[in-house]
C-alpha cells in the first residue's frame, strides 16, 4: 500500500489518477490519524445518530401557509383541473 498525505490523495482522486473504493479511501485516511484522533473520531461516530423523519414529525410544517378558504376545494381539485385542461371545447 502506498502512503500519501491526505491532500496528495485528494488531488490524485480529483484528477482521476487513482480510483479507490470508499473503504480504501477511509482506510488510507485512518492510517494517518494518531491514536488520540482515532478515539475522538470513534466518540463522534458513536454520538452521531441518523434521525429518521416520520410522517408525524413533518405533519403541519406547511400549515402556516394553508389557505383555509381553499381546503374545501381540495377534494375535487384533480377532477376540476383535468376537466378544464382536457375537456373538448
N, C-alpha and C positions, 0 to 999 in steps of 0.2 A: 504494500500500500504506500502510495506517495503522500507525504505530509506536506501541506502547503498552508500558508496563512489564510485566515478567513477572507480577507479582501482579495487575495490572489484567486482563491477558489471561486468567489463570487464573479470576478471578472471573467474567469475561464468559462463558467457556466453561461454567463450572459453572451459571450462571444460564440458560444456553441462549440468550443474547443473540446469539451468533455461532456459526456452525458452520464449522469448518475441518477440512481433512484433516490427517492426522498429519504429512504432509510440510510443509504450510503452517505448522503449529504449530512444527515443528522449525526451519524457515527463520526464522520470526519470533524465536525464541529465539536462534538462532545470530547473527542480525543484531545482537543486543545484546552479544555477547561481544567482549572485547578480543582482539588477536592472540595474546597470551600464553595466554589462556584457551582459545582455539581449538587452539593447539598442545598444551596439556595434554589437552584432550578427545580429540584425534586419537591421542596417545600411549596414552591409556587404552583407546580403542576398538581400537587395533592389538594391545594386550596381552590383550584380552578374547577368549577362545576358548570358544565354547559346547561344553560337554562332552557327548559322546554317551554315553548309557547303553546298555551292551551286556548281553546275557544273561550273559556271563561275569563282568561286574562286579557284577551283582546276585545271582548264584548264591550261595546259602549265607547270605544276610543273615539269614534267619529260622531258620537251622539250630539256633541255640541254644534255640529254643522247641520243636523237634521232639520228639515223644514216640516213642521207639524202639519201644515196645510196640505202637503203633498203625500203624506203617509197613506191616506185613504185611497189614493190613485195608484199605489204600488202594485196592488193585486192584478189590475187589468193593464198595466203598463206595456207588457210584452205584446199582448194581443192588439192593443191600440196602435202601437208603433209599427207592427208588422202589417196591419191593415192599411195604415197610411202610406207605407213605403211600397207595398206590393199589390195593392188593390188596383184593378184595372180602372183607368179613368172613364 
